[in-house]
């Protein structure tokens, strides 16, 4: 990723990706692409399939 970029899609094998449980109830989400000047728009369910994150209650 570029400096300043962030993305839930990561090529680091031992990285732990965690999503708030609220994402499972969302339709469309916007997230970082790994570039500071790009954003990804995706169905939340598809993003969960692609990333396979840990789902945790992080906010209330």
C-alpha positions in Angstrom: 0.0 0.0 0.0 1.0 3.6 -0.5 1.8 5.8 2.5 -1.5 7.2 3.6 -3.4 4.4 2.0 -5.5 1.8 3.9 -7.4 -1.2 2.8 -9.1 -4.3 4.3 -7.7 -6.3 1.4 -4.1 -7.1 2.5 -1.5 -9.3 1.0 0.3 -9.9 4.3 -0.3 -13.5 5.2 -0.4 -13.1 9.0 -2.4 -9.8 9.1 -5.5 -10.0 11.2 -8.4 -8.1 9.6 -11.3 -7.3 12.0 -14.7 -5.8 11.0 -17.3 -4.5 13.3 -20.3 -6.7 13.4 -22.4 -3.8 12.1 -20.8 -4.4 8.6 -22.8 -7.7 8.4 -26.0 -5.6 8.4 -24.9 -3.1 5.8 -25.7 -3.1 2.1 -23.0 -1.0 0.4 -19.7 0.0 2.1 -16.9 2.3 1.1 -13.4 1.4 2.1 -9.8 2.2 1.2 -8.1 0.7 -1.8 -4.5 1.0 -0.6 -4.0 4.2 -2.4 -4.5 7.6 -0.8 -6.5 8.9 -3.8 -8.9 5.9 -4.4 -11.9 4.5 -2.6 -13.7 1.2 -3.2 -17.5 0.9 -3.3 -18.6 -2.7 -2.7 -21.5 -4.8 -1.3 -20.7 -5.6 2.3 -21.4 -9.3 1.9 -19.0 -9.5 -1.0 -16.3 -7.7 0.9 -16.7 -10.1 3.8 -16.4 -13.0 1.4 -13.2 -11.6 -0.2 -11.5 -10.5 3.0 -12.8 -13.3 5.4 -12.3 -11.0 8.5 -12.9 -11.7 12.1 -16.2 -10.2 13.0 -16.3 -8.6 16.4 -18.6 -6.2 18.4 -16.3 -3.2 18.3 -18.8 -0.4 18.7 -22.2 0.0 20.3 
